[in-house]
Amino acid sequence: MSTRTAALLSALLLLTACGGGGQIGDTGGGGTDAKRLVLIPGVAAEPFYISMECGFREAAKAQGFDVDVQAPAKFDSTLQTPIVTGVLGNKPGAVLIAPTDDKAMAGPIRQLKDAGIKVVEVDTRLADTSIAVSTVSSDNEQGGRLAAQTLAKLVGNKSGSVLVLDTKAGTSTTDARAKGFEDELKKYPNLRYTGRQFTDNEPDQAASKTTGVLAGNPDLIGVFATNLNTGEGAATGLRNAGKTGQVNLIGFDASPKQVEDLKSGVVQALIAQDPAGIGSTGVDLAAKAIQGGAVEREVQTELVALTKDSLQEKYFYKQKC
């Protein structure tokens, strides 16, 4: 037996004797299944979360994990909560979750932690930072600032009013995007801020609120939609009002429909994330946490501004893996 082999064997025996963090394939601390990971996205059938799932599945397969993915039909804490409590029964080694409310989901997710399950937040986060071992997300405030900067470049010296369409109050990511946009917009006195309106993450509400603001603000020059559904709805609202191309629409995310609208001129810019990277990074962090290793508490992935003249296909979201 070589010296290196003997050392490795001694280390493994010591880990077993001490009951250390479970290795993949063994039962983790607290009776959890260290071979199993669960992803709970914010909502089902949305290209951002599908792309995240693709990155999650690929990374988990490469590391030998069994996986499960369960998502609520809507971005709603009352629908996500029973999924979280249902996962408790199987006690996976770790759960990657996009909390649908930064406060309402704290109680259910804390139950995972109390059961010995490692929690990694992906995309969204809880206000209580003591529950998850790590959070992987885009720098959403920076994304909002990038949206304001991009809008300012598009309009140049023209003056006009600007609307922010947001999803639901209490959604950590979109709250941060709106804040970054609002802060950056103050640097451009030619752009008058009309405020933020919430759409309940429903495209039809985003469409109707866009047309409503247009009616009261005929000088509307820009709309910043903070997520995929609000962006698609805002595009519909501008189309219905005959204002496509006249009002600059800055969307967040890069779903197939949004990319199509960007190419056709319905949308003037998209702030694209890297959801597959969020999913794969979440797996890496979960694996380290299960094995008892140190993990970074905050990990941020990149954002880019896409325009018709600067398309980057690697950032286009998927509809299936």
Salt bridges, closest charged atoms under 4 A:
GLU53 OE2 - ARG57 NE 2.73
ASP66 OD2 - LYS35 NZ 3.78
ASP68 OD2 - ARG36 NH2 3.91
ASP102 OD1 - LYS103 NZ 3.79
ASP128 OD2 - ARG110 NH2 2.87
GLU141 OE1 - ARG145 NH1 3.74
GLU141 OE1 - LYS179 NZ 3.80
ASP166 OD2 - ARG196 NH1 2.62
ASP175 OD1 - ARG196 NH1 3.20
GLU182 OE2 - ARG196 NE 4.00
ASP183 OD2 - LYS179 NZ 2.86
ASP183 OD1 - LYS186 NZ 3.92
GLU184 OE1 - LYS187 NZ 3.19
ASP200 OD1 - LYS168 NZ 3.60
GLU202 OE2 - LYS74 NZ 3.68
ASP219 OD1 - ARG192 NH2 3.62
ASP261 OD1 - ARG239 NH2 3.69
ASP261 OD2 - LYS257 NZ 3.06
GLU298 OE2 - ARG125 NH1 2.79
